Amino acid sequence: MKSRTSKWFETSVRYERQGDEGLMKKVNELYVVEALTFGEAEVMITQEMSSYVSGEFEVKNITPTSYGEIFFSENTNDDRWYKARLSFITIDEKTEKEKRTSVYYLVQASTFTGAVKNIEDVMSGTMIDYVISNITETKIMDVYTHDEIIKSNATDDKPEYEQ
């Protein structure tokens, strides 16, 4: 498992895709991109989707997310994304009462139990007490980071006369 803390945006895109019967149909899909601004998120999802979409393509919505971090799985079978709420438990020194602070994470896994296992794998390296308050499967199709988009758009920087 690897994790990444950044600023994330959920992007909803609409495009035509060939259906099971061979007919073209319009679909809405949700993707998460790493970006600093709404404009950068739109550019990044447009660049990434341009290699998959040949027809009409439209970015319908861009929303900042509340994810504190995203946990990426190295297992190729982990094809779903789960939104997890973890409550971190601390003790207030003055009142000596338990305090819980909730943080949302996006976790890649193939099953609900796989998501729990992946969370526990990442959190096993921390000393803080936590409780998994909630896990729900999302409709997110994929997550794109700066690294992936830069690699997919990399070009040879040599001038034409040197090639």
N, C-alpha and C positions, 0 to 999 in steps of 0.2 A: 504494500500500500504506500502510496505517496499522497501527501496533502499539500494544498496550496491556499494561502491566504491572499486575497486580492479584492478588488472591487468588481462585482459581477452584475450582469444585466440579463434578464430573461427577454428573449426576442421571439415574437410570434411572427411567423412567415406564412404566406399563402402562395401556392404555386400549383401547376398542373402536373400530375403524375399518372402514369399508366396503372390502371386498376387491375384486379384479378381477371376480369373478363376481357382485357385488352383495350378497353376504352379509356380515354383520358378523363380524369376527374380532378377537380380542385380540392386541395387538402390544406388544412391549417396545422402547422407543427410548431412546437416550442423548443427553442434552443437556448443555451446559456453561453454567453461570451464574456471574456475578461476584457474590460475596457475602463477608461477613466471618465469618459463622457458619453452622452446619448449619441452624439454624432459619430464618435469612434466605434461605438457598438454597432451602429447601422452600417458603417463601412466594413467592419470586420465580418458581420454575418453575411453581407452581400458578397464579399470576396470569397468566403468559404462556400457558400451555396452555389456560386456561379459554376463550379466544377460539377455539380450534381443536377442542376436545373437547366433545361434547354429552352423552355418556353417562357411564358409570362411569370414574373416573380415580383412579390410585393412584401415589404416589411410592414406588418399591420400594427405592431405594438412593441414598445421597448419599456421595460420596467426595471428599476434598480431592485436588487434582491436583498434579503436580510441574512444571507449565508455568511457566517463568520469564517468558514473555511470549506473547501471541497476535498473529499477523500476519493482519490482515483485508484481503481483496482488495476493490477497488472494481469489479471485473469481475463482472457479474451471472451469467456462465456458470460462475464458480468456485463449485461447489456441494458440494465434498467437503472434508474436513478431514484433514490429515496430521500425524502426530506426528513431529517431527524432533529428533534428538539432535545438537547441535553440540559439538565439543570445542574449547575455547579454548586456544591454545598460548602459554605464557609461559616465560621463562627464569628459573630460580632464581638470584639474584645471588650467593649463597654458593657453591653447588656448580656453577654454570654449566650445569646440566642442564635439559633441556626438561621442562616440566610441563604436563599436559593436565587441564583441568577441564571436565566435561560438564554441559551445561544442556539441558533439554527445552523445545521450543517447539511450539505448535500453529499450523499454517499452512493458510490457506484457498486452494484451487486446484482446477482441474478435472482435472488429470492429475499424475502423478508428476513429469514434467519441468517442469510449471508450478509445482509446489511448490518445486523446486530454484531456478527462476528467481526466485520471490517471495522466497525466503530470501536469495538473492544481491542482490536489489534493496534489501532492508532493511539487510543487512550491509555494503553498499558504502559506507555513510556512516560506518562505524566504522574505527578504526585497528588494532584487535586482529586477530591472526592466528587463523584458525579452520579447522576441517575439518568437513564434514558427515559424521558417523559413521554415521547411520542415518535412514531415512525410511520410515514405514509408514502406509498408509491406515487411518483409524479408522472406527468405526461411528457416530461423532457426527453427529447430524442437523443441529444448529445450535448457535450460541453466543449467549447473551443477556447484554448488559451493563446496568449500572445506567441508563445514558442511554436505551436502547431501552425498558426496562420503565417508567421514569418517564414517557416520552412516551406510551406506549400506555395508561397509566392516568391521564393528566392529566385533570383535571376543572376546570370553571369554579368558582373559589373564591367567587363572588358568592353572597350569601344568596338564598334563593328569592324574597323580597319585592322584591329589586332586579332581578330578571330580567324 
